Every structure is written in structure tokens, then in C-alpha cells.
Amino acid sequence: MRKFLNFILFLAFITTIIPAKAANIPDMACKNKSKAQTSTIKSEILQIKEEKTQNYISKSQFPITATNPTSSTNPVGAYYPGLRAANQLLIYTPEFGQTTGTNEYGSEAIVVNGIVTDFTGSNTIIPQNGYVISGHGRASRWIKEKLIIGATVKIDRENKVIESIITPESYIFKANQGIQRVSQIIQQNKNTIKGYEAKQSEFYLNNAVKKINEAKQYIKLKEYDRVQEVANEAYLLSNQALYHAIPAKPGEFHGIWLRPTEKTREEIIQTLNKLQETGIHNVFLETYYQGYTIFPSKTLEKYGVISQRKEFQGWDPLKVWTEEAHKRNVKIHVWFQTFYVGNEDISKNPQHVLSVNPSWANVQKRNYTADKPVPSGSEHNGYFLDPANPQVQTYLLTLISEVANNYDIDGLNIDYIRYPVSLPHTFPNYLETTWGYTNYARSEFISLYGVDPVTLTQQDPLWQKWIDYRQSKITNLVANIKPVIKRNILVSTVVFPDIEESSINKLQNWKVWGNNRYVDAFTPLVMGSDESLAKNYVQQIKNLVGNNVYVYPGLFEPFISGSPADLLLQIESSRNAGASGIVIFDYAHLNQRFIDALGARAFKTAP
């Protein structure tokens, strides 16, 4: 991995500028002491920071909830993705699995040989020679505020405490990693792109190198405040070099998910102008979400549901969005949540779809005897509709037909086209967290196979039939979307890119959709920061469905408070893996840093 090579380069640098005694300082996250003594070099680095400079910029501690959590060691998190509950800090080592399995509502840091090498958002690939620190709520804030790339991390297993130590050398490491990263990208592009222009990026890179050399001199002089200041300047220059190193790709699809908050035509115009200047020409406009539409819907009114979201009543924002977008050669894709209908208290709203039709609610196995709808604790305490119920499918297809055939939209992006998430099927509590145990589905399954699915276990011969049954209900809706649309628009679906996780934990078998060309494109969710994650996901989809659909990976870097540099690296790795375009999540988190990075070059020549 590129980041590991950068770490080795830094070790070579730091051990030459400050001599240190060898010492066996254990990496306390390892399972035993013999494994902990991973390298003399790593011990020397820790020795430098603890005995030589003695000039800590900051030290901070936080309690550890669990390492490699299970439902028994962390029962509070038993029903959450990655077994991580509110405000918890967890440590994941390779013994846990390939990834952390967490959702996007938190922060994660990768630690290799006791040094923080990167930050990600969720479901992080766990390094074989390190571990991942994962946090939610207060723990997430600690990760963001008290760790930096280059920080030393120590774990006190006995007292279950993690400690961050940031020194002047930490800032040297961070800047050096940025310099090495962009140097490799520039050289790679020179080798592979005919006529590649590197003048501007090399200008920033050369200045970054000058600054890092200056910072090294301040280390020798023990002027540690200046080390931090100058190393930070070097890091920022390396970022500018990166922003100008990744070229635009002519004709590439650039999109963004956007939940509308604009209340007037003038505000819509301002947003569209901003996106156009950034190089984004496809807006995935959240149009049906949490069970309501932004436009006045005759379908919702017919079913006794509130016909339009309250904040938009009195005008039709969808009509204005399409009018103003088309003036700017920007396309509008209706972002449509299917089976998810929000997390409000439905007992207080008689016009919520599940107040009108409570039998339409999806049911989790552990709550199958409940006499009223029960939300999913793993998904924002949100309610879901039952995909098996043909009345639900008719309701959704009628609503899709209404918006697709009555508005001049360019595309339809189908979201939440799945069952609520369960725990991984290898976890002890998996069965209790599975969904679909509605009266309709149970009755139909009994008529087909003579067995109530509530009684099934994973070892039962009919268990796979129960999985297939529920997958088929999702696929049925997907297959019937294009037939109800009378216009030629792009139909895309949000998918979870890991096919095993998607098809078993969410009953979303997108491989069937792609190979049967039920849709035109996938927008797979990439909720972590590692560029290899985006690359692997795109490659996996391409391997399974070939060129039957376009692949527009959905990059979450702005949403997870990541870095513009990591977003650009994911864009480049997605392109190299065969992606046809990029969709960014989401507009609300697209701050000026991301706009500047995209507009510098990567999206600059977008049509």
C-alpha cells in the first residue's frame, strides 16, 4: 500500500536526524507481548518521542469500550453495525475480520505500527499490521480532535484506555506522507497519460519539499513550535499539488445527492450556479423521502397520506428545479427513497403511511408478535415498508409513475431498495435481527413451502428459500420500475457494493438487476476514505455485471468530514477501476475546501 511505503520513508528520515536507543516498547493492541514487539525501528520512534524531544504538543486519553467487540463483550452494541453503539470507542484488529462493518455515523483512524496513518468514515479495511480505532458520538469527536496523521497511539489494555501523543515529529510525518503521495501520482500520470501537464502541480510540490526540509532543520535546532508551523505549510502545499495533479476526464458523469432546503427560485438558482461552477452537472434531488414528497402528490392524497412536505406547501419546487437546471445544461435525477418511510412518531400523525396502513410495516423477527409497527434501531429508529406486500409495491410504483411521467426529469435514483439491515450472518444474534416476518409474507411462504419462516434457523434446508423469497420481492419492484415510466430517462439504484453483505444482510441482490438490465446504472455507496476501498468496490461490481450498467460510485468523503485530498484519490482510483462517473454525498457537506479541490482540475472541464 502507498501509505505504508510512505511510513517506511518517514522512518528512514526520522532515524537519521535524531539518534535513539533501541527499546522493546509493546504495541499494547496486540494479543500478546511477543506479537507486540513488531520492530526495533518502531521502538526507536517511540523512544525519540518519549525520551529525546520531551516536547509533546498534546497528549490525550479516552476509555476503550471493547476490542474486537462481540454481542457478549459489548451487548449494548449487539444490534448495531460493527457492534458499535452510541458514544463508544472500539478497537478492531485483523482478528475481527476484513473490515469494521460500521455505518457512516462515526469516525475511524487507521493505526500501523503505533502511528496513525489515515482517517476514514466507516467500514474501514483493517490493516494486517495494525488496527482501526472507531468511534461514535463523543468518541468520534475525540478521534477528530485529538488524533492527527503521524500521532503515536498507545493502548493500556489493563485499564482499557487509549492515549494519543502528538509531537513535532507527527507533523513531519503528516507532511512527508502528503509529499510522497502526490509525487507518486504525478509520476504515474506522466507515465500513463499522453501529454500530461504537471507544471502547476510540480510548482506546489517543489515548494512543499522546500518547506519540509526547512522543518527538518528546525528539528535539529529544537525549535519545535516552528516545526509544527512549517510542516503544516508543507502539508497544505502538498494538498495544492494534489488538487492540480489529478486531471479532468472529458465527458465524465459528475453528480451529487442534494436534499433541498431552498425556499425560492432565487435560492435554487444560486445552488445550481454553484454546482455548475464546481463541474457538477447531475443533481440527485431528494424528492420522496421519509414518506413524503417535495411536490404536491395526487398519489399520496389518494392514499390518505400528507400530499406534500409541509416546508414546501404552497409551491412546486420540483418544477422550478427542473426548469432552472435545464437552462444551465444540468440534469435532475429524482432521488427516491422506496421502502424507508422516516423516523417520526407515527402515533402523532394520522396521515403517515403506516398510520393509514399499519399492516404495511416491515417486521423484525424479534418483534414479530408486536401489535403495532416497530422501527429499526440500527437505522435511525426508522420505519420500513414490507416489500412482500403487493399493495406496497403498487403504492410505490404509482408514485414513481406520477413523478417520472408528469415532470421533465432526466433520471430516477432509487434508494432504500432493500430490507432493513441485519447483523452479519456469522454473528450469534443474526436471526433475531433479520426482517420480513410480516403477516402477509409469512402466510405466502407457508402456502409455498408449508413452513412458517419464524420457525426457521440457518441450518434449516428452507432457510435459503426464505432468503430467496425476500430477495425476489425487492427484485420484483426493481424489474417493474422501467415499465411504468413512459419516458426515456436514466434509472439508477443505490446499492451496497459488497455482494454478500448486500444480498444476505439487506436482501438486495443487485447482481440479478444488473445482468437483467432492469436498471441503467448503479450508485454504490463508498462510506470510507481509503482509495483502495472505492477501487475494490468498482472492480467487484464490474466483475459481476460487466458493462450491463454504468457504475457511478457514491463517495461519502464530505459527509464523513473527510479531506478533499482523500476525495480526489478516491475519484482517481474509481476511474482506474472502470467507473463511468462519480456521485458525491452530499451537497449539505460540500464545503468550500471540497469545491476548491474539485474545481482546481479534476472536475474543471466538465460539460
C-alpha positions in Angstrom: 0.0 0.0 0.0 1.1 3.5 -0.8 0.6 4.8 2.7 2.7 2.0 4.2 5.6 2.9 1.9 5.3 6.5 3.0 5.6 5.4 6.6 8.8 3.4 5.8 10.2 6.5 4.1 9.4 8.6 7.2 11.1 6.1 9.5 14.2 6.3 7.4 14.2 10.0 7.7 13.5 10.4 11.3 16.0 7.8 12.5 18.7 9.7 10.7 18.1 13.1 12.1 17.8 12.1 15.8 19.7 9.0 17.2 17.8 6.9 19.6 18.3 3.9 21.8 16.6 0.7 20.9 13.9 -0.4 23.3 11.1 -3.0 23.4 8.0 -0.9 23.8 5.0 -3.1 23.2 2.1 -2.2 20.9 -0.5 -2.9 23.5 -3.3 -3.5 21.0 -1.6 -6.8 20.0 -2.9 -10.0 21.5 0.3 -10.9 23.3 3.7 -9.5 24.2 5.7 -11.5 21.6 3.5 -10.2 18.8 3.7 -6.7 20.2 7.4 -6.3 19.7 6.9 -5.8 16.0 10.1 -3.9 15.1 13.2 -2.2 16.6 12.6 0.8 14.3 9.1 1.3 15.7 10.5 1.2 19.2 13.2 3.7 18.3 10.5 6.1 17.1 8.6 5.8 20.3 11.9 6.3 22.2 12.5 9.5 20.3 9.1 10.9 21.3 9.3 9.8 24.9 12.9 10.4 25.9 14.5 12.8 23.4 12.3 15.7 22.5 10.0 15.5 25.6 8.2 18.3 23.8 4.7 17.0 23.4 2.3 19.3 21.6 -0.6 17.4 23.1 -1.5 14.2 24.9 -5.0 12.9 25.4 -6.7 9.7 26.6 -10.1 8.1 26.1 -11.7 5.0 27.5 -12.0 1.9 25.3 -15.3 0.2 25.3 -14.1 -3.1 23.7 -11.5 -4.6 21.4 -12.9 -6.8 18.6 -16.4 -6.5 20.0 -18.9 -9.3 20.2 -22.5 -9.4 21.4 -21.3 -10.8 24.7 -18.3 -8.4 25.3 -20.4 -5.4 24.0 -24.1 -6.2 24.5 -25.1 -2.6 24.1 -23.9 -2.6 20.6 -25.3 -6.1 19.7 -27.8 -4.8 17.2 -25.8 -2.1 15.6 -23.5 -2.3 12.5 -20.0 -3.2 13.6 -21.4 -3.8 17.1 -20.7 -0.1 17.8 -23.3 1.8 19.9 -23.7 5.4 20.9 -20.5 7.2 22.2 -18.4 4.1 22.1 -14.8 3.8 21.2 -13.8 0.4 19.8 -10.6 -1.2 18.6 -10.7 -3.6 15.6 -7.8 -5.8 14.8 -7.4 -8.3 11.9 -8.9 -11.0 14.1 -12.2 -9.2 13.8 -12.4 -9.6 10.0 -11.5 -7.7 6.9 -13.5 -4.5 7.7 -15.0 -2.9 10.8 -18.6 -3.3 9.4 -19.6 0.1 10.9 -22.0 2.6 9.5 -21.3 6.2 8.3 -22.3 7.8 11.6 -18.9 8.0 13.3 -15.1 8.3 12.6 -12.3 5.9 12.2 -8.5 6.1 12.3 -6.0 3.5 10.9 -3.0 2.7 13.0 0.0 0.9 11.6 3.0 0.1 13.9 1.7 2.5 16.6 1.3 5.5 14.2 -1.9 7.0 12.8 -1.6 6.7 9.0 -5.1 7.7 7.8 -8.7 8.6 8.7 -11.8 7.0 7.3 -15.5 7.2 7.9 -16.9 3.7 8.2 -16.5 0.0 7.3 -12.7 0.5 7.2 -10.3 -2.1 5.8 -8.4 -3.4 8.9 -4.6 -3.4 8.2 -2.8 -6.7 8.8 0.0 -4.9 10.6 -2.2 -2.6 12.7 -5.7 -1.9 13.8 -8.6 0.6 13.5 -9.8 3.0 16.1 -13.6 3.5 15.7 -15.8 6.0 17.5 -19.3 7.3 17.6 -20.6 10.5 19.3 -18.2 11.7 21.9 -15.6 9.0 20.9 -15.9 10.2 17.2 -15.2 13.8 18.4 -12.1 12.6 20.3 -10.8 10.9 17.2 -11.3 14.0 15.1 -9.9 16.5 17.7 -7.1 14.5 19.4 -5.6 12.4 16.6 -3.7 13.5 13.5 -1.9 11.6 10.9 1.5 10.9 12.4 0.3 10.8 16.0 1.6 8.0 18.2 -1.1 5.8 19.8 -0.6 3.7 22.9 -3.2 1.3 24.4 -3.4 0.4 28.0 -5.1 -2.9 27.9 -5.3 -3.4 31.6 -7.1 -0.1 32.2 -8.9 -0.1 28.8 -7.6 3.4 27.9 -6.2 4.7 24.6 -3.7 7.5 24.5 -2.8 9.9 21.7 0.6 11.6 21.7 1.3 14.4 19.2 4.8 15.7 18.9 6.7 17.9 16.3 7.7 14.7 14.5 4.0 13.9 14.0 3.6 16.9 11.8 6.8 16.0 9.8 5.3 12.6 9.2 1.9 14.0 8.0 3.6 16.4 5.6 6.0 13.9 4.3 3.2 11.4 3.6 1.4 14.1 1.6 4.5 14.9 -0.4 5.3 11.2 -1.2 1.6 10.6 -2.2 1.4 13.4 -4.8 4.9 12.6 -6.1 3.8 9.1 -7.0 0.6 10.4 -8.6 2.4 12.9 -10.8 4.9 10.3 -11.9 2.2 7.7 -12.6 0.2 10.2 -14.7 3.3 11.2 -16.7 3.8 7.5 -17.5 0.2 6.8 -18.5 -1.4 9.9 -19.8 -0.2 11.3 -23.1 0.6 15.0 -23.0 0.0 15.1 -19.2 0.6 18.7 -17.9 2.3 18.7 -14.5 3.8 22.3 -14.3 1.4 23.7 -11.8 1.3 20.6 -9.5 5.1 20.4 -9.6 5.3 24.1 -8.6 3.4 23.4 -5.4 5.2 20.1 -4.8 8.7 21.8 -5.1 7.6 24.4 -2.6 6.3 21.7 -0.2 9.7 19.9 -0.4 11.5 23.2 0.5 9.2 23.6 3.5 9.6 20.1 4.8 13.4 20.4 4.5 13.1 23.7 6.5 11.0 21.9 9.1 13.7 19.2 9.5 16.3 21.9 10.2 14.1 23.2 13.0 14.0 19.7 14.5 17.8 19.8 14.7 17.7 23.3 16.3 15.0 22.0 18.7 12.7 24.9 17.7 9.6 22.7 17.9 6.9 25.4 17.6 8.4 26.3 14.2 8.5 22.6 13.2 4.7 22.4 13.5 4.1 25.7 11.7 6.4 25.0 8.8 5.4 21.3 8.5 1.8 22.4 8.2 2.7 24.8 5.4 4.4 21.9 3.6 1.3 19.7 4.1 -1.0 22.4 2.7 1.3 22.9 -0.3 1.3 19.1 -0.9 -2.5 19.2 -1.0 -2.5 22.0 -3.6 -0.1 19.9 -5.6 -2.5 17.0 -5.5 -5.5 19.2 -6.4 -3.7 20.2 -9.6 -2.2 16.7 -10.3 -5.5 14.8 -11.0 -6.8 15.8 -14.4 -10.4 16.1 -15.6 -11.9 13.3 -17.6 -13.8 14.7 -20.6 -17.5 13.6 -20.7 -17.4 12.1 -17.2 -20.6 11.9 -15.3 -20.4 14.2 -12.2 -23.3 14.1 -9.8 -24.3 15.0 -6.2 -27.0 14.0 -3.8 -28.9 17.0 -2.6 -31.7 17.3 -0.1 -33.5 20.6 -1.0 -33.7 23.4 1.6 -34.1 26.2 -0.9 -37.4 28.0 -0.4 -37.4 30.3 -3.5 -36.5 30.2 -7.2 -33.6 32.6 -6.5 -32.1 30.2 -3.9 -32.4 27.3 -6.3 -30.6 29.4 -9.0 -27.8 30.2 -6.5 -27.3 26.5 -5.7 -27.3 25.4 -9.4 -24.8 28.1 -10.3 -22.5 27.0 -7.5 -22.7 23.4 -8.7 -22.2 24.3 -12.3 -19.1 26.2 -11.4 -17.8 23.2 -9.5 -18.2 21.0 -12.5 -21.2 19.0 -11.2 -23.9 18.6 -13.9 -26.2 15.9 -12.4 -28.3 16.7 -9.3 -29.8 13.8 -7.4 -32.6 15.8 -5.9 -34.2 14.2 -2.9 -37.8 14.3 -3.9 -39.5 11.5 -2.0 -38.0 10.9 1.4 -39.2 9.9 4.9 -42.6 9.0 3.3 -43.4 12.4 1.8 -42.8 14.3 -1.5 -41.5 17.8 -2.1 -44.1 18.2 -4.9 -47.9 18.1 -4.4 -48.7 14.5 -5.0 -52.1 13.3 -6.1 -51.0 9.7 -5.3 -50.3 10.5 -1.7 -53.5 12.4 -1.4 -55.4 9.4 -2.9 -53.9 7.1 -0.2 -54.8 9.5 2.6 -51.2 10.5 3.2 -50.0 14.1 3.6 -49.7 15.1 -0.1 -46.6 17.3 0.2 -43.9 18.0 2.7 -45.0 20.9 5.0 -42.0 23.0 4.3 -42.8 23.2 0.6 -46.5 23.6 0.6 -47.8 26.5 -1.5 -45.4 25.9 -4.4 -43.9 23.2 -6.5 -40.1 23.2 -6.0 -39.5 20.1 -8.3 -40.9 22.1 -11.3 -38.6 25.0 -10.5 -35.6 22.8 -10.1 -36.1 21.2 -13.5 -36.7 24.5 -15.2 -33.6 26.2 -13.8 -31.4 23.2 -14.2 -32.1 22.7 -17.8 -31.3 26.4 -18.5 -27.8 25.5 -17.3 -27.4 22.1 -19.0 -27.7 20.5 -15.6 -29.8 17.3 -15.3 -32.2 16.5 -12.5 -32.5 12.9 -11.2 -35.3 12.3 -8.7 -33.7 10.7 -5.6 -36.5 8.4 -4.3 -36.5 6.5 -1.0 -38.6 3.4 -1.6 -39.2 1.3 1.5 -37.9 3.7 4.1 -40.6 6.0 5.5 -38.9 8.0 8.2 -38.4 8.0 11.9 -41.1 10.4 13.2 -43.5 9.3 16.0 -46.3 7.9 13.7 -48.7 7.8 16.6 -48.9 11.5 16.5 -49.5 11.7 12.7 -52.7 10.0 11.4 -51.7 10.9 7.9 -48.4 8.9 7.9 -48.5 6.0 5.5 -48.1 3.5 8.4 -50.9 5.2 10.4 -53.2 4.8 7.4 -51.9 1.2 6.6 -50.2 -0.3 9.7 -50.2 -3.7 8.1 -47.7 -2.4 5.5 -44.9 -2.1 8.1 -41.9 -4.4 7.8 -41.3 -6.6 10.9 -38.1 -7.8 12.5 -38.0 -11.3 13.9 -37.5 -10.3 17.5 -40.7 -8.2 17.3 -42.9 -10.4 15.2 -45.6 -10.6 17.9 -45.8 -6.8 18.2 -49.3 -5.4 17.6 -48.0 -2.1 16.0 -45.2 -1.0 13.7 -41.7 -1.2 15.3 -38.8 0.8 13.9 -35.3 -0.4 13.1 -32.9 0.6 15.9 -30.0 0.1 13.6 -31.3 2.6 11.0 -32.1 5.9 12.9 -35.1 4.3 14.5 -36.8 4.4 11.1 -39.8 2.6 9.8 -39.8 0.4 6.7 -42.5 -0.8 4.4 -43.0 -4.5 3.6 -41.6 -5.4 0.1 -43.6 -8.7 0.0 -47.0 -6.9 0.2 -48.3 -6.3 -3.3 -50.2 -3.2 -2.1 -47.0 -1.7 -1.0 -45.4 -2.3 -4.4 -48.5 -0.9 -6.2 -48.3 2.2 -4.0 -44.6 2.8 -4.7 -44.9 2.2 -8.5 -47.9 4.5 -8.7 -45.9 7.2 -7.0 -42.9 6.6 -9.3 -45.1 6.8 -12.3 -46.5 10.1 -11.1 -43.2 11.8 -10.7 -41.5 10.3 -13.7 -44.3 11.0 -16.2 -45.5 14.4 -15.0 -42.2 16.2 -14.6 -39.4 16.9 -17.0 -36.8 14.9 -15.1 -33.7 13.3 -16.5 -33.3 10.4 -14.2 -34.6 8.4 -11.3 -32.3 7.3 -8.5 -33.9 4.5 -6.4 -32.7 4.4 -2.8 -33.5 2.2 0.2 -34.4 -0.5 -2.3 -33.8 -3.2 0.3 -34.8 -4.7 3.6 -33.6 -3.0 6.8 -30.0 -4.1 7.7 -29.4 -7.1 9.9 -26.3 -8.1 11.7 -23.8 -10.1 9.6 -25.0 -13.7 9.2 -21.9 -15.0 11.1 -22.9 -13.2 14.3 -24.8 -15.0 17.1 -27.7 -12.6 17.1 -28.2 -12.6 13.4 -31.5 -14.4 13.2 -33.2 -12.1 15.7 -32.1 -9.1 13.6 -33.5 -10.3 10.3 -36.6 -8.7 8.7 -39.6 -9.6 6.7 -41.8 -11.5 9.2 -45.0 -9.8 8.3 -48.3 -11.5 8.3 -48.5 -11.3 4.5 -45.0 -12.7 3.9 -45.4 -15.5 6.5 -48.8 -16.6 5.0 -47.5 -16.6 1.5 -44.3 -18.5 2.5 -46.4 -21.1 4.3 -48.6 -21.5 1.2 -45.5 -22.1 -0.9 -43.4 -24.3 1.4 -45.7 -25.4 4.3 -43.4 -23.8 6.9 -43.7 -20.5 8.9 -40.4 -18.7 8.4 -40.4 -17.6 12.0 -39.5 -21.2 12.9 -36.5 -21.4 10.5 -32.9 -21.4 11.5 -29.8 -21.0 9.3 -29.3 -24.8 9.4 -32.8 -25.5 8.1 -32.9 -26.6 4.4 -35.6 -24.0 3.7 -33.5 -21.1 5.1 -32.1 -20.3 1.6 -35.6 -20.4 0.2 -36.6 -17.7 2.8 -33.6 -15.6 1.7 -34.6 -16.1 -2.0 -38.2 -15.3 -1.3 -37.4 -11.9 0.2 -34.7 -11.1 -2.4 -37.3 -11.8 -5.1 -39.7 -9.2 -3.6 -37.1 -6.4 -3.9 -36.1 -7.6 -7.4 -39.8 -7.6 -8.4 -40.1 -3.9 -7.7 -36.9 -3.1 -9.5 -38.0 -5.0 -12.6 -41.3 -3.1 -12.7 -39.9 0.4 -12.5 -39.0 0.9 -16.1 -42.3 -0.5 -17.5 -44.3 2.3 -15.6 -42.1 5.1 -17.0 -43.3 6.3 -20.3 -40.2 8.5 -21.0 -36.6 7.6 -21.7 -34.7 8.6 -18.6 -31.7 7.1 -16.7 -32.8 4.7 -14.0 -30.2 4.1 -11.3 -30.2 2.3 -8.0 -28.3 2.9 -4.8 -26.6 -0.4 -3.8 -24.3 -1.7 -1.2 -21.2 -2.8 -3.1 -20.3 -5.9 -1.1 -22.4 -8.5 -2.8 -22.5 -10.9 0.2 -23.4 -8.1 2.7 -25.9 -6.7 0.3 -27.7 -9.9 -0.7 -27.8 -11.5 2.7 -27.9 -8.7 5.3 -30.1 -6.4 3.2 -31.7 -8.9 0.7 -30.6 -6.7 -2.2 -29.3 -8.9 -4.9 -28.2 -6.3 -7.4 -26.3 -8.8 -9.5 -29.6 -10.0 -10.8 -30.7 -6.5 -11.5 -27.6 -5.7 -13.5 -27.4 -8.9 -15.5 -31.1 -8.5 -16.5 -30.6 -4.8 -17.2 -33.5 -3.8 -15.0 -31.7 -0.5 -14.4 -29.2 1.6 -16.3 -26.7 2.4 -13.6 -25.6 1.6 -10.0 -24.6 4.3 -7.5 -22.7 2.1 -5.0 -22.1 3.6 -1.6 -18.4 4.1 -0.6 -18.6 5.2 3.0 -14.9 5.1 3.9 -11.9 7.2 2.8 -9.4 4.6 1.6 -9.0 4.8 -2.1 -8.5 1.1 -2.3 -12.0 0.6 -0.9 -13.5 2.6 -3.8 -11.3 0.7 -6.3 -12.2 -2.7 -4.9 -15.9 -2.0 -4.9 -16.0 -0.7 -8.5 -14.0 -3.7 -9.7 -16.2 -6.2 -7.8 -19.3 -4.7 -9.5 -17.7 -4.7 -12.9 -16.7 -8.3 -12.5 -20.2 -9.4 -11.6 -22.3 -7.4 -14.1 -19.8 -6.4 -16.7 -20.8 -3.5 -18.9 -24.5 -4.1 -18.4 -24.8 -1.0 -16.2 -22.9 2.2 -15.7 -21.1 2.4 -12.3 -21.1 5.8 -10.6 -19.6 5.2 -7.1 -21.1 7.4 -4.4 -18.3 8.9 -2.4 -19.0 10.0 1.2 -15.9 12.0 1.9 -17.7 15.3 2.5 -20.4 13.7 4.7 -17.9 11.9 7.0 -15.9 15.1 7.4 -13.0 13.7 5.5 -10.4 15.5 3.4 -10.6 16.9 -0.1 -7.3 15.1 -0.8 -8.9 11.7 0.0 -11.9 12.5 -2.2 -9.6 13.2 -5.1 -7.7 10.0 -4.5 -10.9 8.0 -4.5 -12.0 9.7 -7.7 -8.8 8.7 -9.4 -8.9 5.1 -8.1 -12.5 4.8 -9.1 -11.6 5.9 -12.6 -8.7 3.5 -12.8 -11.1 0.7 -11.8 -13.5 1.4 -14.7 -16.1 3.8 -13.1 -18.2 5.7 -15.6 -18.6 8.7 -13.3 -18.8 10.0 -9.8 -21.6 10.9 -7.4 -20.8 12.8 -4.2 -22.6 12.6 -0.9 -23.8 15.2 -0.2 -24.4 18.8 -1.1 -25.1 19.9 2.6 -21.5 18.9 3.5 -19.8 20.1 0.3 -17.9 23.0 1.9 -15.5 25.4 0.1 -12.5 23.1 0.7 -14.1 20.4 -1.4 -15.3 22.9 -4.0 -11.8 24.3 -4.5 -10.3 20.8 -4.7 -12.7 19.6 -7.3 -12.7 22.9 -9.3 -8.9 23.1 -9.4 -8.6 20.4 -12.1 -10.5 17.1 -11.6 -13.9 18.4 -12.4 -12.8 21.6 -14.1 -13.6 20.8 -17.7 -16.9 19.1 -17.0 -19.6 20.0 -19.6 
